[in-house]
Amino acid sequence: MSTQELLKAFCSAVERRDGKAFASLFTEDAVYHDVFYGDFVGRERIAEMIDDWFHRTAHAFRWDMHRPVSDGRMLYAYYTFSYVSKLPGAEGKRVGFEGCSMMQLRDGLILDYREVANVGPAFVELGFAPERTSKILAKEGAHLRAQPEWKRHLG
C-alpha cells in the first residue's frame, strides 16, 4: 500500500471507530505511543485503544494527514485532529490540535507510532483546570526525558 493509502486508511479507521481495520495497519508487535493514554502494545491493544479508549471520552473524530515524507523505513506527516468531547463540562465541544506523526515502518506496516502534539489549545477549549493541564504536561515532559534522543540534553 502506498504512503497516501496507508495514511488514508489510518485516519478513516479512527473516524469510523474500526479498531480492527486500524490495528491491521500495524505489525503484530507494534507499539502505539498515545500522547494522552500512554503505550498500547500489539494489534489487540491497539484496536482496543480505538474502539474503547478514544471513543469513551469523544466522538465525531476528524483526522487528516498532510505533507507526508517517507524513506520506506520512517514516515512523517503533519496532522490536524479534532473530536467532539463527551467529558463532563465540555460535552458537545469540538476541540482539536495539530501535531506530527512519526511512524517506524517494517514491511509496509507500522512498527512504532509516536507523535508530537500541540495539545495546549485543546486543554483550554475543554476548560481543564490549570492543575490538570500541568499534570498532563508534566507526564509528557517525563516521557520526553526518557527518550534516548534526549540523553545529551539532560546533563
N, CA, C and O atoms as a GROMACS GRO file, in nm:
protein
  620
    1MET      N    1   0.085  -0.117   0.000
    1MET     CA    2   0.000   0.000   0.000
    1MET      C    3   0.090   0.123   0.000
    1MET      O    4   0.194   0.125   0.065
    2SER      N    5   0.049   0.224  -0.072
    2SER     CA    6   0.128   0.346  -0.082
    2SER      C    7   0.118   0.426   0.049
    2SER      O    8   0.032   0.399   0.133
    3THR      N    9   0.206   0.523   0.064
    3THR     CA   10   0.203   0.609   0.181
    3THR      C   11   0.068   0.678   0.194
    3THR      O   12   0.010   0.681   0.303
    4GLN      N   13   0.017   0.732   0.085
    4GLN     CA   14  -0.112   0.801   0.088
    4GLN      C   15  -0.224   0.704   0.127
    4GLN      O   16  -0.313   0.741   0.204
    5GLU      N   17  -0.221   0.582   0.074
    5GLU     CA   18  -0.324   0.483   0.107
    5GLU      C   19  -0.317   0.444   0.255
    5GLU      O   20  -0.420   0.430   0.321
    6LEU      N   21  -0.195   0.427   0.306
    6LEU     CA   22  -0.176   0.393   0.447
    6LEU      C   23  -0.234   0.502   0.538
    6LEU      O   24  -0.307   0.474   0.632
    7LEU      N   25  -0.200   0.627   0.507
    7LEU     CA   26  -0.247   0.738   0.590
    7LEU      C   27  -0.399   0.755   0.581
    7LEU      O   28  -0.464   0.785   0.680
    8LYS      N   29  -0.454   0.736   0.461
    8LYS     CA   30  -0.599   0.746   0.444
    8LYS      C   31  -0.669   0.636   0.524
    8LYS      O   32  -0.769   0.661   0.592
    9ALA      N   33  -0.617   0.514   0.516
    9ALA     CA   34  -0.676   0.402   0.591
    9ALA      C   35  -0.664   0.425   0.742
    9ALA      O   36  -0.757   0.394   0.817
   10PHE      N   37  -0.552   0.479   0.786
   10PHE     CA   38  -0.526   0.511   0.926
   10PHE      C   39  -0.632   0.608   0.978
   10PHE      O   40  -0.700   0.580   1.078
   11CYS      N   41  -0.647   0.721   0.912
   11CYS     CA   42  -0.741   0.824   0.956
   11CYS      C   43  -0.886   0.776   0.947
   11CYS      O   44  -0.966   0.799   1.038
   12SER      N   45  -0.919   0.709   0.839
   12SER     CA   46  -1.054   0.662   0.817
   12SER      C   47  -1.097   0.562   0.924
   12SER      O   48  -1.210   0.567   0.972
   13ALA      N   49  -1.008   0.472   0.963
   13ALA     CA   50  -1.041   0.372   1.065
   13ALA      C   51  -1.070   0.438   1.199
   13ALA      O   52  -1.162   0.396   1.270
   14VAL      N   53  -0.994   0.540   1.234
   14VAL     CA   54  -1.021   0.613   1.359
   14VAL      C   55  -1.157   0.679   1.351
   14VAL      O   56  -1.238   0.668   1.444
   15GLU      N   57  -1.184   0.747   1.241
   15GLU     CA   58  -1.311   0.818   1.227
   15GLU      C   59  -1.431   0.724   1.229
   15GLU      O   60  -1.538   0.761   1.278
   16ARG      N   61  -1.414   0.602   1.176
   16ARG     CA   62  -1.523   0.504   1.171
   16ARG      C   63  -1.535   0.419   1.299
   16ARG      O   64  -1.628   0.340   1.312
   17ARG      N   65  -1.441   0.438   1.391
   17ARG     CA   66  -1.432   0.355   1.513
   17ARG      C   67  -1.415   0.208   1.475
   17ARG      O   68  -1.487   0.121   1.523
   18ASP      N   69  -1.319   0.183   1.387
   18ASP     CA   70  -1.291   0.049   1.338
   18ASP      C   71  -1.152   0.007   1.384
   18ASP      O   72  -1.055   0.011   1.308
   19GLY      N   73  -1.145  -0.034   1.511
   19GLY     CA   74  -1.017  -0.073   1.569
   19GLY      C   75  -0.950  -0.188   1.497
   19GLY      O   76  -0.827  -0.190   1.485
   20LYS      N   77  -1.027  -0.283   1.449
   20LYS     CA   78  -0.969  -0.398   1.378
   20LYS      C   79  -0.899  -0.352   1.251
   20LYS      O   80  -0.787  -0.395   1.223
   21ALA      N   81  -0.964  -0.266   1.173
   21ALA     CA   82  -0.902  -0.215   1.050
   21ALA      C   83  -0.779  -0.131   1.083
   21ALA      O   84  -0.677  -0.140   1.015
   22PHE      N   85  -0.789  -0.050   1.188
   22PHE     CA   86  -0.676   0.032   1.230
   22PHE      C   87  -0.558  -0.056   1.269
   22PHE      O   88  -0.446  -0.033   1.223
   23ALA      N   89  -0.583  -0.156   1.353
   23ALA     CA   90  -0.476  -0.244   1.401
   23ALA      C   91  -0.411  -0.323   1.287
   23ALA      O   92  -0.294  -0.360   1.297
   24SER      N   93  -0.486  -0.349   1.181
   24SER     CA   94  -0.430  -0.425   1.069
   24SER      C   95  -0.320  -0.347   0.996
   24SER      O   96  -0.246  -0.404   0.916
   25LEU      N   97  -0.309  -0.218   1.022
   25LEU     CA   98  -0.205  -0.135   0.960
   25LEU      C   99  -0.073  -0.144   1.037
   25LEU      O  100   0.028  -0.088   0.995
   26PHE      N  101  -0.074  -0.216   1.149
   26PHE     CA  102   0.040  -0.229   1.238
   26PHE      C  103   0.094  -0.372   1.236
   26PHE      O  104   0.020  -0.466   1.206
   27THR      N  105   0.221  -0.387   1.267
   27THR     CA  106   0.279  -0.520   1.282
   27THR      C  107   0.222  -0.585   1.408
   27THR      O  108   0.167  -0.516   1.494
   28GLU      N  109   0.234  -0.716   1.419
   28GLU     CA  110   0.183  -0.788   1.537
   28GLU      C  111   0.244  -0.735   1.666
   28GLU      O  112   0.176  -0.732   1.769
   29ASP      N  113   0.371  -0.694   1.662
   29ASP     CA  114   0.442  -0.649   1.782
   29ASP      C  115   0.453  -0.497   1.792
   29ASP      O  116   0.539  -0.445   1.863
   30ALA      N  117   0.369  -0.427   1.721
   30ALA     CA  118   0.375  -0.281   1.716
   30ALA      C  119   0.347  -0.217   1.851
   30ALA      O  120   0.285  -0.276   1.940
   31VAL      N  121   0.395  -0.094   1.863
   31VAL     CA  122   0.366  -0.011   1.980
   31VAL      C  123   0.310   0.122   1.930
   31VAL      O  124   0.367   0.185   1.842
   32TYR      N  125   0.197   0.162   1.988
   32TYR     CA  126   0.137   0.292   1.961
   32TYR      C  127   0.153   0.374   2.088
   32TYR      O  128   0.096   0.340   2.192
   33HIS      N  129   0.230   0.480   2.081
   33HIS     CA  130   0.254   0.569   2.195
   33HIS      C  131   0.155   0.684   2.185
   33HIS      O  132   0.176   0.777   2.107
   34ASP      N  133   0.048   0.678   2.263
   34ASP     CA  134  -0.055   0.782   2.257
   34ASP      C  135  -0.021   0.894   2.355
   34ASP      O  136   0.014   0.868   2.470
   35VAL      N  137  -0.031   1.016   2.308
   35VAL     CA  138   0.006   1.132   2.389
   35VAL      C  139  -0.084   1.146   2.512
   35VAL      O  140  -0.039   1.202   2.613
   36PHE      N  141  -0.207   1.098   2.509
   36PHE     CA  142  -0.297   1.108   2.624
   36PHE      C  143  -0.298   0.982   2.709
   36PHE      O  144  -0.292   0.989   2.832
   37TYR      N  145  -0.306   0.865   2.644
   37TYR     CA  146  -0.335   0.742   2.715
   37TYR      C  147  -0.214   0.651   2.738
   37TYR      O  148  -0.227   0.550   2.807
   38GLY      N  149  -0.100   0.683   2.682
   38GLY     CA  150   0.018   0.600   2.703
   38GLY      C  151   0.040   0.500   2.591
   38GLY      O  152  -0.004   0.520   2.478
   39ASP      N  153   0.111   0.392   2.625
   39ASP     CA  154   0.154   0.294   2.525
   39ASP      C  155   0.054   0.178   2.513
   39ASP      O  156   0.002   0.128   2.612
   40PHE      N  157   0.030   0.138   2.389
   40PHE     CA  158  -0.052   0.023   2.357
   40PHE      C  159   0.033  -0.070   2.271
   40PHE      O  160   0.081  -0.030   2.166
   41VAL      N  161   0.051  -0.195   2.316
   41VAL     CA  162   0.141  -0.289   2.251
   41VAL      C  163   0.061  -0.403   2.188
   41VAL      O  164  -0.021  -0.466   2.255
   42GLY      N  165   0.086  -0.429   2.060
   42GLY     CA  166   0.020  -0.538   1.989
   42GLY      C  167  -0.112  -0.495   1.927
   42GLY      O  168  -0.176  -0.399   1.969
   43ARG      N  169  -0.150  -0.569   1.825
   43ARG     CA  170  -0.271  -0.533   1.749
   43ARG      C  171  -0.398  -0.532   1.835
   43ARG      O  172  -0.482  -0.443   1.820
   44GLU      N  173  -0.411  -0.629   1.924
   44GLU     CA  174  -0.532  -0.636   2.006
   44GLU      C  175  -0.548  -0.511   2.093
   44GLU      O  176  -0.657  -0.453   2.100
   45ARG      N  177  -0.441  -0.469   2.157
   45ARG     CA  178  -0.446  -0.350   2.243
   45ARG      C  179  -0.464  -0.222   2.160
   45ARG      O  180  -0.532  -0.129   2.203
   46ILE      N  181  -0.402  -0.218   2.041
   46ILE     CA  182  -0.417  -0.100   1.954
   46ILE      C  183  -0.562  -0.089   1.907
   46ILE      O  184  -0.616   0.022   1.902
   47ALA      N  185  -0.624  -0.201   1.873
   47ALA     CA  186  -0.766  -0.199   1.835
   47ALA      C  187  -0.852  -0.153   1.952
   47ALA      O  188  -0.945  -0.074   1.934
   48GLU      N  189  -0.821  -0.201   2.072
   48GLU     CA  190  -0.893  -0.160   2.193
   48GLU      C  191  -0.880  -0.009   2.216
   48GLU      O  192  -0.976   0.057   2.257
   49MET      N  193  -0.761   0.045   2.190
   49MET     CA  194  -0.740   0.189   2.207
   49MET      C  195  -0.840   0.268   2.124
   49MET      O  196  -0.899   0.365   2.172
   50ILE      N  197  -0.859   0.226   2.000
   50ILE     CA  198  -0.952   0.297   1.911
   50ILE      C  199  -1.096   0.274   1.954
   50ILE      O  200  -1.172   0.369   1.972
   51ASP      N  201  -1.135   0.148   1.970
   51ASP     CA  202  -1.275   0.114   1.995
   51ASP      C  203  -1.323   0.157   2.133
   51ASP      O  204  -1.441   0.188   2.151
   52ASP      N  205  -1.233   0.157   2.231
   52ASP     CA  206  -1.274   0.188   2.367
   52ASP      C  207  -1.218   0.321   2.416
   52ASP      O  208  -1.294   0.414   2.442
   53TRP      N  209  -1.088   0.332   2.427
   53TRP     CA  210  -1.025   0.449   2.488
   53TRP      C  211  -1.059   0.578   2.414
   53TRP      O  212  -1.105   0.674   2.476
   54PHE      N  213  -1.037   0.581   2.282
   54PHE     CA  214  -1.064   0.704   2.207
   54PHE      C  215  -1.211   0.744   2.217
   54PHE      O  216  -1.243   0.860   2.241
   55HIS      N  217  -1.298   0.648   2.198
   55HIS     CA  218  -1.440   0.678   2.187
   55HIS      C  219  -1.513   0.683   2.321
   55HIS      O  220  -1.632   0.713   2.326
   56ARG      N  221  -1.443   0.655   2.429
   56ARG     CA  222  -1.501   0.665   2.562
   56ARG      C  223  -1.528   0.811   2.598
   56ARG      O  224  -1.629   0.843   2.661
   57THR      N  225  -1.438   0.899   2.559
   57THR     CA  226  -1.448   1.040   2.601
   57THR      C  227  -1.473   1.136   2.485
   57THR      O  228  -1.475   1.258   2.504
   58ALA      N  229  -1.492   1.082   2.365
   58ALA     CA  230  -1.511   1.169   2.248
   58ALA      C  231  -1.583   1.092   2.137
   58ALA      O  232  -1.594   0.970   2.140
   59HIS      N  233  -1.630   1.168   2.040
   59HIS     CA  234  -1.690   1.108   1.920
   59HIS      C  235  -1.674   1.207   1.805
   59HIS      O  236  -1.619   1.316   1.821
   60ALA      N  237  -1.723   1.167   1.688
   60ALA     CA  238  -1.715   1.251   1.567
   60ALA      C  239  -1.572   1.296   1.539
   60ALA      O  240  -1.545   1.414   1.519
   61PHE      N  241  -1.482   1.198   1.539
   61PHE     CA  242  -1.341   1.227   1.513
   61PHE      C  243  -1.319   1.272   1.369
   61PHE      O  244  -1.387   1.226   1.277
   62ARG      N  245  -1.224   1.359   1.352
   62ARG     CA  246  -1.174   1.400   1.220
   62ARG      C  247  -1.022   1.401   1.230
   62ARG      O  248  -0.965   1.466   1.318
   63TRP      N  249  -0.958   1.329   1.140
   63TRP     CA  250  -0.812   1.321   1.141
   63TRP      C  251  -0.764   1.331   0.998
   63TRP      O  252  -0.804   1.252   0.912
   64ASP      N  253  -0.680   1.429   0.972
   64ASP     CA  254  -0.623   1.449   0.839
   64ASP      C  255  -0.471   1.452   0.848
   64ASP      O  256  -0.415   1.516   0.937
   65MET      N  257  -0.406   1.384   0.756
   65MET     CA  258  -0.260   1.383   0.746
   65MET      C  259  -0.220   1.469   0.626
   65MET      O  260  -0.282   1.461   0.520
   66HIS      N  261  -0.118   1.551   0.644
   66HIS     CA  262  -0.073   1.644   0.541
   66HIS      C  263   0.077   1.630   0.517
   66HIS      O  264   0.154   1.600   0.610
   67ARG      N  265   0.118   1.651   0.395
   67ARG     CA  266   0.259   1.660   0.356
   67ARG      C  267   0.346   1.545   0.408
   67ARG      O  268   0.448   1.570   0.472
   68PRO      N  269   0.308   1.421   0.382
   68PRO     CA  270   0.389   1.309   0.432
   68PRO      C  271   0.526   1.302   0.364
   68PRO      O  272   0.543   1.340   0.249
   69VAL      N  273   0.622   1.251   0.441
   69VAL     CA  274   0.758   1.229   0.392
   69VAL      C  275   0.800   1.091   0.442
   69VAL      O  276   0.787   1.060   0.561
   70SER      N  277   0.852   1.007   0.352
   70SER     CA  278   0.893   0.874   0.391
   70SER      C  279   1.012   0.827   0.310
   70SER      O  280   1.027   0.859   0.193
   71ASP      N  281   1.098   0.750   0.377
   71ASP     CA  282   1.209   0.684   0.308
   71ASP      C  283   1.187   0.532   0.304
   71ASP      O  284   1.279   0.458   0.269
   72GLY      N  285   1.067   0.487   0.338
   72GLY     CA  286   1.036   0.346   0.340
   72GLY      C  287   1.057   0.282   0.477
   72GLY      O  288   0.999   0.178   0.507
   73ARG      N  289   1.140   0.344   0.559
   73ARG     CA  290   1.164   0.294   0.696
   73ARG      C  291   1.095   0.383   0.799
   73ARG      O  292   1.051   0.335   0.903
   74MET      N  293   1.086   0.512   0.770
   74MET     CA  294   1.019   0.608   0.857
   74MET      C  295   0.919   0.687   0.774
   74MET      O  296   0.941   0.713   0.656
   75LEU      N  297   0.809   0.723   0.836
   75LEU     CA  298   0.706   0.804   0.772
   75LEU      C  299   0.670   0.916   0.869
   75LEU      O  300   0.636   0.892   0.985
   76TYR      N  301   0.679   1.038   0.820
   76TYR     CA  302   0.644   1.156   0.899
   76TYR      C  303   0.529   1.227   0.828
   76TYR      O  304   0.527   1.235   0.705
   77ALA      N  305   0.434   1.278   0.905
   77ALA     CA  306   0.325   1.356   0.846
   77ALA      C  307   0.274   1.457   0.948
   77ALA      O  308   0.255   1.424   1.065
   78TYR      N  309   0.253   1.579   0.902
   78TYR     CA  310   0.186   1.682   0.982
   78TYR      C  311   0.038   1.645   0.984
   78TYR      O  312  -0.017   1.606   0.881
   79TYR      N  313  -0.027   1.658   1.101
   79TYR     CA  314  -0.169   1.626   1.104
   79TYR      C  315  -0.251   1.733   1.175
   79TYR      O  316  -0.200   1.812   1.255
   80THR      N  317  -0.379   1.733   1.142
   80THR     CA  318  -0.481   1.808   1.214
   80THR      C  319  -0.583   1.705   1.262
   80THR      O  320  -0.620   1.612   1.190
   81PHE      N  321  -0.627   1.723   1.386
   81PHE     CA  322  -0.709   1.622   1.453
   81PHE      C  323  -0.813   1.693   1.538
   81PHE      O  324  -0.779   1.788   1.609
   82SER      N  325  -0.937   1.649   1.532
   82SER     CA  326  -1.039   1.707   1.620
   82SER      C  327  -1.144   1.601   1.654
   82SER      O  328  -1.154   1.496   1.590
   83TYR      N  329  -1.220   1.634   1.757
   83TYR     CA  330  -1.328   1.546   1.801
   83TYR      C  331  -1.429   1.629   1.879
   83TYR      O  332  -1.403   1.744   1.915
   84VAL      N  333  -1.544   1.569   1.905
   84VAL     CA  334  -1.645   1.631   1.991
   84VAL      C  335  -1.635   1.562   2.126
   84VAL      O  336  -1.645   1.439   2.137
   85SER      N  337  -1.616   1.643   2.229
   85SER     CA  338  -1.593   1.592   2.364
   85SER      C  339  -1.719   1.534   2.427
   85SER      O  340  -1.830   1.583   2.406
   86LYS      N  341  -1.698   1.427   2.506
   86LYS     CA  342  -1.802   1.371   2.592
   86LYS      C  343  -1.772   1.400   2.739
   86LYS      O  344  -1.847   1.358   2.827
   87LEU      N  345  -1.662   1.470   2.767
   87LEU     CA  346  -1.620   1.495   2.903
   87LEU      C  347  -1.718   1.587   2.976
   87LEU      O  348  -1.768   1.683   2.916
   88PRO      N  349  -1.746   1.559   3.103
   88PRO     CA  350  -1.834   1.647   3.182
   88PRO      C  351  -1.780   1.791   3.181
   88PRO      O  352  -1.662   1.815   3.202
   89GLY      N  353  -1.870   1.884   3.155
   89GLY     CA  354  -1.832   2.024   3.150
   89GLY      C  355  -1.787   2.069   3.013
   89GLY      O  356  -1.777   2.189   2.986
   90ALA      N  357  -1.759   1.974   2.925
   90ALA     CA  358  -1.716   2.009   2.789
   90ALA      C  359  -1.795   1.931   2.684
   90ALA      O  360  -1.756   1.925   2.567
   91GLU      N  361  -1.907   1.871   2.727
   91GLU     CA  362  -1.987   1.792   2.634
   91GLU      C  363  -2.028   1.876   2.514
   91GLU      O  364  -2.072   1.990   2.527
   92GLY      N  365  -2.011   1.816   2.397
   92GLY     CA  366  -2.055   1.880   2.274
   92GLY      C  367  -1.957   1.978   2.213
   92GLY      O  368  -1.981   2.028   2.103
   93LYS      N  369  -1.846   2.006   2.280
   93LYS     CA  370  -1.746   2.098   2.224
   93LYS      C  371  -1.654   2.025   2.127
   93LYS      O  372  -1.598   1.920   2.159
   94ARG      N  373  -1.640   2.081   2.006
   94ARG     CA  374  -1.540   2.029   1.913
   94ARG      C  375  -1.407   2.094   1.948
   94ARG      O  376  -1.395   2.217   1.947
   95VAL      N  377  -1.310   2.012   1.977
   95VAL     CA  378  -1.176   2.060   2.009
   95VAL      C  379  -1.076   1.992   1.916
   95VAL      O  380  -1.101   1.882   1.867
   96GLY      N  381  -0.965   2.057   1.894
   96GLY     CA  382  -0.867   1.998   1.804
   96GLY      C  383  -0.727   2.046   1.834
   96GLY      O  384  -0.705   2.138   1.913
   97PHE      N  385  -0.635   1.980   1.770
   97PHE     CA  386  -0.495   2.017   1.781
   97PHE      C  387  -0.420   1.973   1.658
   97PHE      O  388  -0.473   1.902   1.572
   98GLU      N  389  -0.298   2.015   1.651
   98GLU     CA  390  -0.212   1.977   1.540
   98GLU      C  391  -0.094   1.900   1.595
   98GLU      O  392  -0.063   1.907   1.714
   99GLY      N  393  -0.028   1.826   1.508
   99GLY     CA  394   0.087   1.751   1.552
   99GLY      C  395   0.164   1.693   1.435
   99GLY      O  396   0.136   1.721   1.318
  100CYS      N  397   0.261   1.613   1.471
  100CYS     CA  398   0.342   1.542   1.372
  100CYS      C  399   0.346   1.395   1.411
  100CYS      O  400   0.388   1.361   1.522
  101SER      N  401   0.303   1.310   1.320
  101SER     CA  402   0.311   1.165   1.339
  101SER      C  403   0.447   1.116   1.291
  101SER      O  404   0.498   1.158   1.188
  102MET      N  405   0.504   1.026   1.371
  102MET     CA  406   0.632   0.965   1.336
  102MET      C  407   0.614   0.814   1.342
  102MET      O  408   0.592   0.758   1.449
  103MET      N  409   0.622   0.748   1.227
  103MET     CA  410   0.593   0.606   1.219
  103MET      C  411   0.715   0.530   1.168
  103MET      O  412   0.765   0.556   1.059
  104GLN      N  413   0.761   0.437   1.249
  104GLN     CA  414   0.865   0.345   1.203
  104GLN      C  415   0.794   0.233   1.130
  104GLN      O  416   0.698   0.176   1.182
  105LEU      N  417   0.840   0.200   1.011
  105LEU     CA  418   0.774   0.101   0.927
  105LEU      C  419   0.857  -0.027   0.917
  105LEU      O  420   0.980  -0.024   0.924
  106ARG      N  421   0.787  -0.138   0.900
  106ARG     CA  422   0.852  -0.266   0.870
  106ARG      C  423   0.760  -0.342   0.775
  106ARG      O  424   0.645  -0.370   0.807
  107ASP      N  425   0.813  -0.375   0.660
  107ASP     CA  426   0.737  -0.449   0.558
  107ASP      C  427   0.605  -0.380   0.524
  107ASP      O  428   0.503  -0.447   0.504
  108GLY      N  429   0.606  -0.247   0.518
  108GLY     CA  430   0.489  -0.170   0.480
  108GLY      C  431   0.386  -0.149   0.589
  108GLY      O  432   0.283  -0.088   0.566
  109LEU      N  433   0.415  -0.200   0.710
  109LEU     CA  434   0.324  -0.182   0.823
  109LEU      C  435   0.391  -0.095   0.929
  109LEU      O  436   0.513  -0.077   0.928
  110ILE      N  437   0.313  -0.041   1.019
  110ILE     CA  438   0.365   0.045   1.125
  110ILE      C  439   0.416  -0.041   1.240
  110ILE      O  440   0.340  -0.120   1.297
  111LEU      N  441   0.541  -0.025   1.273
  111LEU     CA  442   0.604  -0.096   1.384
  111LEU      C  443   0.597  -0.013   1.512
  111LEU      O  444   0.576  -0.066   1.621
  112ASP      N  445   0.615   0.117   1.498
  112ASP     CA  446   0.618   0.207   1.613
  112ASP      C  447   0.555   0.339   1.571
  112ASP      O  448   0.597   0.401   1.474
  113TYR      N  449   0.454   0.382   1.647
  113TYR     CA  450   0.389   0.511   1.621
  113TYR      C  451   0.408   0.599   1.742
  113TYR      O  452   0.381   0.560   1.856
  114ARG      N  453   0.456   0.720   1.717
  114ARG     CA  454   0.463   0.822   1.821
  114ARG      C  455   0.431   0.955   1.757
  114ARG      O  456   0.429   0.968   1.635
  115GLU      N  457   0.406   1.054   1.841
  115GLU     CA  458   0.368   1.183   1.787
  115GLU      C  459   0.416   1.295   1.878
  115GLU      O  460   0.441   1.276   1.997
  116VAL      N  461   0.426   1.409   1.820
  116VAL     CA  462   0.445   1.533   1.894
  116VAL      C  463   0.319   1.613   1.865
  116VAL      O  464   0.287   1.640   1.749
  117ALA      N  465   0.248   1.652   1.971
  117ALA     CA  466   0.119   1.717   1.952
  117ALA      C  467   0.111   1.845   2.032
  117ALA      O  468   0.159   1.852   2.146
  118ASN      N  469   0.052   1.945   1.974
  118ASN     CA  470   0.027   2.072   2.040
  118ASN      C  471  -0.110   2.061   2.107
  118ASN      O  472  -0.212   2.099   2.049
  119VAL      N  473  -0.112   2.009   2.230
  119VAL     CA  474  -0.237   1.980   2.300
  119VAL      C  475  -0.288   2.096   2.384
  119VAL      O  476  -0.404   2.096   2.426
  120GLY      N  477  -0.205   2.194   2.410
  120GLY     CA  478  -0.244   2.306   2.497
  120GLY      C  479  -0.374   2.374   2.457
  120GLY      O  480  -0.461   2.392   2.542
  121PRO      N  481  -0.390   2.413   2.330
  121PRO     CA  482  -0.515   2.479   2.291
  121PRO      C  483  -0.639   2.394   2.318
  121PRO      O  484  -0.744   2.447   2.356
  122ALA      N  485  -0.629   2.262   2.300
  122ALA     CA  486  -0.744   2.175   2.327
  122ALA      C  487  -0.777   2.173   2.476
  122ALA      O  488  -0.894   2.173   2.513
  123PHE      N  489  -0.674   2.173   2.561
  123PHE     CA  490  -0.698   2.175   2.705
  123PHE      C  491  -0.771   2.302   2.746
  123PHE      O  492  -0.860   2.298   2.832
  124VAL      N  493  -0.734   2.413   2.687
  124VAL     CA  494  -0.801   2.540   2.716
  124VAL      C  495  -0.946   2.534   2.670
  124VAL      O  496  -1.036   2.574   2.743
  125GLU      N  497  -0.969   2.484   2.548
  125GLU     CA  498  -1.106   2.474   2.496
  125GLU      C  499  -1.192   2.381   2.579
  125GLU      O  500  -1.312   2.404   2.595
  126LEU      N  501  -1.130   2.274   2.634
  126LEU     CA  502  -1.204   2.180   2.717
  126LEU      C  503  -1.232   2.236   2.856
  126LEU      O  504  -1.313   2.182   2.931
  127GLY      N  505  -1.165   2.345   2.890
  127GLY     CA  506  -1.185   2.405   3.021
  127GLY      C  507  -1.110   2.334   3.132
  127GLY      O  508  -1.149   2.344   3.249
  128PHE      N  509  -1.002   2.261   3.098
  128PHE     CA  510  -0.924   2.192   3.201
  128PHE      C  511  -0.867   2.293   3.300
  128PHE      O  512  -0.820   2.400   3.261
  129ALA      N  513  -0.871   2.258   3.426
  129ALA     CA  514  -0.811   2.342   3.530
  129ALA      C  515  -0.660   2.346   3.509
  129ALA      O  516  -0.601   2.250   3.459
  130PRO      N  517  -0.597   2.456   3.547
  130PRO     CA  518  -0.451   2.466   3.530
  130PRO      C  519  -0.376   2.349   3.594
  130PRO      O  520  -0.276   2.303   3.540
  131GLU      N  521  -0.422   2.302   3.709
  131GLU     CA  522  -0.355   2.190   3.777
  131GLU      C  523  -0.362   2.063   3.693
  131GLU      O  524  -0.264   1.988   3.685
  132ARG      N  525  -0.475   2.039   3.630
  132ARG     CA  526  -0.491   1.919   3.546
  132ARG      C  527  -0.401   1.930   3.423
  132ARG      O  528  -0.334   1.834   3.386
  133THR      N  529  -0.401   2.046   3.360
  133THR     CA  530  -0.314   2.068   3.243
  133THR      C  531  -0.168   2.050   3.282
  133THR      O  532  -0.092   1.987   3.208
  134SER      N  533  -0.130   2.105   3.394
  134SER     CA  534   0.008   2.093   3.441
  134SER      C  535   0.046   1.947   3.463
  134SER      O  536   0.157   1.906   3.427
  135LYS      N  537  -0.042   1.870   3.521
  135LYS     CA  538  -0.016   1.727   3.546
  135LYS      C  539   0.005   1.651   3.415
  135LYS      O  540   0.096   1.570   3.404
  136ILE      N  541  -0.080   1.678   3.318
  136ILE     CA  542  -0.069   1.611   3.188
  136ILE      C  543   0.060   1.650   3.117
  136ILE      O  544   0.130   1.565   3.062
  137LEU      N  545   0.092   1.779   3.119
  137LEU     CA  546   0.214   1.825   3.052
  137LEU      C  547   0.339   1.775   3.125
  137LEU      O  548   0.440   1.750   3.059
  138ALA      N  549   0.335   1.761   3.257
  138ALA     CA  550   0.449   1.706   3.331
  138ALA      C  551   0.472   1.560   3.291
  138ALA      O  552   0.586   1.516   3.278
  139LYS      N  553   0.364   1.485   3.272
  139LYS     CA  554   0.375   1.346   3.227
  139LYS      C  555   0.440   1.340   3.089
  139LYS      O  556   0.525   1.255   3.063
  140GLU      N  557   0.399   1.430   3.001
  140GLU     CA  558   0.458   1.436   2.866
  140GLU      C  559   0.606   1.472   2.875
  140GLU      O  560   0.688   1.417   2.801
  141GLY      N  561   0.642   1.565   2.964
  141GLY     CA  562   0.782   1.601   2.982
  141GLY      C  563   0.865   1.484   3.031
  141GLY      O  564   0.979   1.466   2.986
  142ALA      N  565   0.812   1.405   3.122
  142ALA     CA  566   0.882   1.286   3.171
  142ALA      C  567   0.903   1.186   3.058
  142ALA      O  568   1.008   1.124   3.048
  143HIS      N  569   0.803   1.172   2.974
  143HIS     CA  570   0.814   1.082   2.859
  143HIS      C  571   0.927   1.129   2.765
  143HIS      O  572   1.009   1.049   2.719
  144LEU      N  573   0.930   1.259   2.739
  144LEU     CA  574   1.036   1.313   2.652
  144LEU      C  575   1.174   1.288   2.710
  144LEU      O  576   1.265   1.244   2.639
  145ARG      N  577   1.190   1.315   2.838
  145ARG     CA  578   1.321   1.297   2.903
  145ARG      C  579   1.366   1.151   2.904
  145ARG      O  580   1.485   1.123   2.917
  146ALA      N  581   1.273   1.058   2.892
  146ALA     CA  582   1.307   0.916   2.892
  146ALA      C  583   1.354   0.867   2.755
  146ALA      O  584   1.403   0.754   2.744
  147GLN      N  585   1.341   0.949   2.652
  147GLN     CA  586   1.380   0.908   2.517
  147GLN      C  587   1.532   0.915   2.502
  147GLN      O  588   1.595   1.008   2.553
  148PRO      N  589   1.591   0.817   2.434
  148PRO     CA  590   1.737   0.817   2.417
  148PRO      C  591   1.789   0.943   2.347
  148PRO      O  592   1.901   0.985   2.371
  149GLU      N  593   1.708   1.002   2.260
  149GLU     CA  594   1.750   1.122   2.189
  149GLU      C  595   1.769   1.241   2.282
  149GLU      O  596   1.833   1.340   2.244
  150TRP      N  597   1.715   1.234   2.402
  150TRP     CA  598   1.722   1.345   2.497
  150TRP      C  599   1.842   1.334   2.591
  150TRP      O  600   1.870   1.428   2.666
  151LYS      N  601   1.913   1.222   2.589
  151LYS     CA  602   2.022   1.199   2.684
  151LYS      C  603   2.120   1.315   2.689
  151LYS      O  604   2.156   1.361   2.797
  152ARG      N  605   2.163   1.363   2.576
  152ARG     CA  606   2.261   1.472   2.568
  152ARG      C  607   2.206   1.603   2.625
  152ARG      O  608   2.282   1.689   2.668
  153HIS      N  609   2.076   1.618   2.627
  153HIS     CA  610   2.013   1.742   2.670
  153HIS      C  611   1.988   1.748   2.821
  153HIS      O  612   1.951   1.853   2.874
  154LEU      N  613   2.007   1.637   2.888
  154LEU     CA  614   1.972   1.629   3.029
  154LEU      C  615   2.087   1.661   3.124
  154LEU      O  616   2.064   1.682   3.244
  155GLY      N  617   2.208   1.666   3.073
  155GLY     CA  618   2.325   1.686   3.161
  155GLY      C  619   2.354   1.827   3.196
  155GLY      O  620   2.449   1.854   3.270
   0.00000   0.00000   0.00000
